[in-house]
Amino acid sequence: MSEQEAKFDRGSALSIFGSDRREDLMALAFALAIAFGVYFFV
């Protein structure tokens, strides 16, 4: 296997965010909102 085949592609071209860090923070905020809703309303 060559170096190019082993390289991991994150798929950033499909992201609606400009950076991976912003995408990760939005995912964290969304997960916390769901957890908050489940904890208090279920």
CYANA upper distance limits for C-alpha pairs under 8 A (distance plus 0.5 A):
  1 MET  CA      5 GLU  CA      6.78
  1 MET  CA      6 ALA  CA      7.42
  2 SER  CA      6 ALA  CA      7.05
  3 GLU  CA      7 LYS  CA      6.88
 11 GLY  CA     15 SER  CA      7.91
 12 SER  CA     20 ASP  CA      7.99
 15 SER  CA     23 GLU  CA      8.33
 17 PHE  CA     22 ARG  CA      7.11
 17 PHE  CA     23 GLU  CA      6.35
 18 GLY  CA     22 ARG  CA      7.81
 18 GLY  CA     23 GLU  CA      8.46
 19 SER  CA     23 GLU  CA      6.94
 20 ASP  CA     24 ASP  CA      6.62
 21 ARG  CA     25 LEU  CA      6.69
 22 ARG  CA     26 MET  CA      6.64
 23 GLU  CA     27 ALA  CA      6.69
 24 ASP  CA     28 LEU  CA      6.69
 25 LEU  CA     29 ALA  CA      6.67
 26 MET  CA     30 PHE  CA      6.58
 27 ALA  CA     31 ALA  CA      6.62
 28 LEU  CA     32 LEU  CA      6.65
 29 ALA  CA     33 ALA  CA      6.66
 30 PHE  CA     34 ILE  CA      6.82
 31 ALA  CA     35 ALA  CA      6.66
 32 LEU  CA     36 PHE  CA      6.50
 33 ALA  CA     37 GLY  CA      6.68
 34 ILE  CA     38 VAL  CA      6.64
 35 ALA  CA     39 TYR  CA      6.50
 36 PHE  CA     40 PHE  CA      6.69
 37 GLY  CA     41 PHE  CA      6.08
 37 GLY  CA     42 VAL  CA      8.00
 38 VAL  CA     42 VAL  CA      5.74
